[in-house]
Amino acid sequence: MRKRVLAAVALILVLAIALCACEKGSNDTSINPNSGANSKDYVFKSGSTVIEMKADAEAVLKALGAYKSSYEAPSCAFDGMDKIYSYNGFDLMTYSQNGKDLISGVVLRDDTVETPEGIAIGSKAEDVKKAYGDFEKDATSATFKTDNCKLLIIFDGGVVTSIQYIALVEK
């Protein structure tokens, strides 16, 4: 029963992220610790596979190998389909643009995976500050942005409960 509830919550989070591509504007007041001319993008790594936002999904999917399950729905932002691929510990989302599927997001679902900076579900807010930079004390979330990616980390009681990489896509 608990696995079903967790799976349902994960699916809701994934679909919410996919719908973020439909957002017209943003009042985001995020912190970008990597700002400047040489800012690096946030990436997720699964084994030796580096997953960058807006990268060619075909190459990433091939490198990751077989997924546990998948889901697709008509895109609200682009022509074609938005797709979600579930792997152990994370979900990978794609969108279609110019006939090609590109990476639109990654959602970490449990503590079996972590960011390259060592943050996982269950990490403490202090560890997030050390890894990514400062954010408002007692915040329920922290957002870090680069030109291509928004990294959203959600807290409950000072503990990480969700980690989401979201591609910043221009329509």
Contacts in CASP RR format, 6 or more apart in sequence:
PFRMAT RR
TARGET T0000
AUTHOR 0000-0000-0000
METHOD contacts of the structure
MODEL  1
MRKRVLAAVALILVLAIALCACEKGSNDTSINPNSGANSKDYVFKSGSTV
IEMKADAEAVLKALGAYKSSYEAPSCAFDGMDKIYSYNGFDLMTYSQNGK
DLISGVVLRDDTVETPEGIAIGSKAEDVKKAYGDFEKDATSATFKTDNCK
LLIIFDGGVVTSIQYIALVEK
6 109 0 8 1.000
10 91 0 8 1.000
10 107 0 8 1.000
10 109 0 8 1.000
11 71 0 8 1.000
13 107 0 8 1.000
13 162 0 8 1.000
13 164 0 8 1.000
14 84 0 8 1.000
14 91 0 8 1.000
14 93 0 8 1.000
14 107 0 8 1.000
15 84 0 8 1.000
17 93 0 8 1.000
17 104 0 8 1.000
17 105 0 8 1.000
17 107 0 8 1.000
17 164 0 8 1.000
17 166 0 8 1.000
18 73 0 8 1.000
18 82 0 8 1.000
18 84 0 8 1.000
18 93 0 8 1.000
18 95 0 8 1.000
18 104 0 8 1.000
19 76 0 8 1.000
20 166 0 8 1.000
21 75 0 8 1.000
21 76 0 8 1.000
21 77 0 8 1.000
21 78 0 8 1.000
21 82 0 8 1.000
21 95 0 8 1.000
21 104 0 8 1.000
21 167 0 8 1.000
21 169 0 8 1.000
22 76 0 8 1.000
22 77 0 8 1.000
28 143 0 8 1.000
28 145 0 8 1.000
28 150 0 8 1.000
30 143 0 8 1.000
30 144 0 8 1.000
30 145 0 8 1.000
30 150 0 8 1.000
31 133 0 8 1.000
31 134 0 8 1.000
31 135 0 8 1.000
31 142 0 8 1.000
31 143 0 8 1.000
31 144 0 8 1.000
31 145 0 8 1.000
32 39 0 8 1.000
32 144 0 8 1.000
32 145 0 8 1.000
32 146 0 8 1.000
33 132 0 8 1.000
33 133 0 8 1.000
33 134 0 8 1.000
33 144 0 8 1.000
34 40 0 8 1.000
34 144 0 8 1.000
34 146 0 8 1.000
39 146 0 8 1.000
39 147 0 8 1.000
40 146 0 8 1.000
41 52 0 8 1.000
41 53 0 8 1.000
41 146 0 8 1.000
41 147 0 8 1.000
41 148 0 8 1.000
41 149 0 8 1.000
42 53 0 8 1.000
42 115 0 8 1.000
42 144 0 8 1.000
42 146 0 8 1.000
42 149 0 8 1.000
42 151 0 8 1.000
42 165 0 8 1.000
43 50 0 8 1.000
43 51 0 8 1.000
43 52 0 8 1.000
43 53 0 8 1.000
43 116 0 8 1.000
43 149 0 8 1.000
43 165 0 8 1.000
44 50 0 8 1.000
44 51 0 8 1.000
44 90 0 8 1.000
44 106 0 8 1.000
44 108 0 8 1.000
44 115 0 8 1.000
44 116 0 8 1.000
44 165 0 8 1.000
45 51 0 8 1.000
45 116 0 8 1.000
46 64 0 8 1.000
46 87 0 8 1.000
46 90 0 8 1.000
46 113 0 8 1.000
48 63 0 8 1.000
49 60 0 8 1.000
49 63 0 8 1.000
49 64 0 8 1.000
51 60 0 8 1.000
51 92 0 8 1.000
51 103 0 8 1.000
51 106 0 8 1.000
51 165 0 8 1.000
52 103 0 8 1.000
52 148 0 8 1.000
52 149 0 8 1.000
53 103 0 8 1.000
53 104 0 8 1.000
53 105 0 8 1.000
53 148 0 8 1.000
53 149 0 8 1.000
53 165 0 8 1.000
53 166 0 8 1.000
53 167 0 8 1.000
53 168 0 8 1.000
54 102 0 8 1.000
54 103 0 8 1.000
54 104 0 8 1.000
54 148 0 8 1.000
54 167 0 8 1.000
54 169 0 8 1.000
55 102 0 8 1.000
55 103 0 8 1.000
56 100 0 8 1.000
56 101 0 8 1.000
56 102 0 8 1.000
56 103 0 8 1.000
57 83 0 8 1.000
57 92 0 8 1.000
57 94 0 8 1.000
57 100 0 8 1.000
57 101 0 8 1.000
57 102 0 8 1.000
57 103 0 8 1.000
58 100 0 8 1.000
58 101 0 8 1.000
60 92 0 8 1.000
60 103 0 8 1.000
61 67 0 8 1.000
61 85 0 8 1.000
61 92 0 8 1.000
64 85 0 8 1.000
64 87 0 8 1.000
64 92 0 8 1.000
67 85 0 8 1.000
67 86 0 8 1.000
67 87 0 8 1.000
67 92 0 8 1.000
68 86 0 8 1.000
68 87 0 8 1.000
68 88 0 8 1.000
69 85 0 8 1.000
69 86 0 8 1.000
70 83 0 8 1.000
70 84 0 8 1.000
70 85 0 8 1.000
70 86 0 8 1.000
71 83 0 8 1.000
71 84 0 8 1.000
72 81 0 8 1.000
72 82 0 8 1.000
72 83 0 8 1.000
72 84 0 8 1.000
73 81 0 8 1.000
73 82 0 8 1.000
74 80 0 8 1.000
74 81 0 8 1.000
74 82 0 8 1.000
75 81 0 8 1.000
75 82 0 8 1.000
75 95 0 8 1.000
75 96 0 8 1.000
76 82 0 8 1.000
77 95 0 8 1.000
77 169 0 8 1.000
77 171 0 8 1.000
78 95 0 8 1.000
78 96 0 8 1.000
78 97 0 8 1.000
78 171 0 8 1.000
79 96 0 8 1.000
79 99 0 8 1.000
80 96 0 8 1.000
81 96 0 8 1.000
82 93 0 8 1.000
82 94 0 8 1.000
82 95 0 8 1.000
82 96 0 8 1.000
82 104 0 8 1.000
83 93 0 8 1.000
83 94 0 8 1.000
83 101 0 8 1.000
84 91 0 8 1.000
84 92 0 8 1.000
84 93 0 8 1.000
84 94 0 8 1.000
85 91 0 8 1.000
85 92 0 8 1.000
85 93 0 8 1.000
85 94 0 8 1.000
86 92 0 8 1.000
88 112 0 8 1.000
88 113 0 8 1.000
89 108 0 8 1.000
89 109 0 8 1.000
89 110 0 8 1.000
89 112 0 8 1.000
89 113 0 8 1.000
90 106 0 8 1.000
90 107 0 8 1.000
90 108 0 8 1.000
90 109 0 8 1.000
90 113 0 8 1.000
91 106 0 8 1.000
91 107 0 8 1.000
91 109 0 8 1.000
92 103 0 8 1.000
92 105 0 8 1.000
92 106 0 8 1.000
93 103 0 8 1.000
93 104 0 8 1.000
93 105 0 8 1.000
93 106 0 8 1.000
93 107 0 8 1.000
94 101 0 8 1.000
94 102 0 8 1.000
94 103 0 8 1.000
94 104 0 8 1.000
95 101 0 8 1.000
95 102 0 8 1.000
95 104 0 8 1.000
95 167 0 8 1.000
95 169 0 8 1.000
96 102 0 8 1.000
97 169 0 8 1.000
102 167 0 8 1.000
103 167 0 8 1.000
104 166 0 8 1.000
104 167 0 8 1.000
104 169 0 8 1.000
105 164 0 8 1.000
105 165 0 8 1.000
105 166 0 8 1.000
105 167 0 8 1.000
106 164 0 8 1.000
106 165 0 8 1.000
107 162 0 8 1.000
107 163 0 8 1.000
107 164 0 8 1.000
107 165 0 8 1.000
108 114 0 8 1.000
108 115 0 8 1.000
108 120 0 8 1.000
108 121 0 8 1.000
108 162 0 8 1.000
108 163 0 8 1.000
108 164 0 8 1.000
109 121 0 8 1.000
110 121 0 8 1.000
111 120 0 8 1.000
111 121 0 8 1.000
111 122 0 8 1.000
113 120 0 8 1.000
114 120 0 8 1.000
114 123 0 8 1.000
115 131 0 8 1.000
115 151 0 8 1.000
115 163 0 8 1.000
117 131 0 8 1.000
117 132 0 8 1.000
118 127 0 8 1.000
118 131 0 8 1.000
119 127 0 8 1.000
119 128 0 8 1.000
119 131 0 8 1.000
119 132 0 8 1.000
119 153 0 8 1.000
119 160 0 8 1.000
119 163 0 8 1.000
120 160 0 8 1.000
120 163 0 8 1.000
121 160 0 8 1.000
121 161 0 8 1.000
121 162 0 8 1.000
121 163 0 8 1.000
122 159 0 8 1.000
122 160 0 8 1.000
122 161 0 8 1.000
123 159 0 8 1.000
123 160 0 8 1.000
124 158 0 8 1.000
124 159 0 8 1.000
124 160 0 8 1.000
125 139 0 8 1.000
125 142 0 8 1.000
125 155 0 8 1.000
125 158 0 8 1.000
125 159 0 8 1.000
125 160 0 8 1.000
128 135 0 8 1.000
128 142 0 8 1.000
128 153 0 8 1.000
128 155 0 8 1.000
128 160 0 8 1.000
129 135 0 8 1.000
132 142 0 8 1.000
132 144 0 8 1.000
132 151 0 8 1.000
132 153 0 8 1.000
133 144 0 8 1.000
135 142 0 8 1.000
136 142 0 8 1.000
138 158 0 8 1.000
139 155 0 8 1.000
140 154 0 8 1.000
140 155 0 8 1.000
140 156 0 8 1.000
141 152 0 8 1.000
141 153 0 8 1.000
141 154 0 8 1.000
141 155 0 8 1.000
142 152 0 8 1.000
142 153 0 8 1.000
142 155 0 8 1.000
143 150 0 8 1.000
143 151 0 8 1.000
143 152 0 8 1.000
143 153 0 8 1.000
144 150 0 8 1.000
144 151 0 8 1.000
144 153 0 8 1.000
145 151 0 8 1.000
145 168 0 8 1.000
147 168 0 8 1.000
148 167 0 8 1.000
148 168 0 8 1.000
149 165 0 8 1.000
149 166 0 8 1.000
149 167 0 8 1.000
149 168 0 8 1.000
150 165 0 8 1.000
150 166 0 8 1.000
150 167 0 8 1.000
150 168 0 8 1.000
151 163 0 8 1.000
151 164 0 8 1.000
151 165 0 8 1.000
151 166 0 8 1.000
152 162 0 8 1.000
152 163 0 8 1.000
152 164 0 8 1.000
152 166 0 8 1.000
153 160 0 8 1.000
153 162 0 8 1.000
153 163 0 8 1.000
153 164 0 8 1.000
154 160 0 8 1.000
154 161 0 8 1.000
154 162 0 8 1.000
154 163 0 8 1.000
154 164 0 8 1.000
155 161 0 8 1.000
END
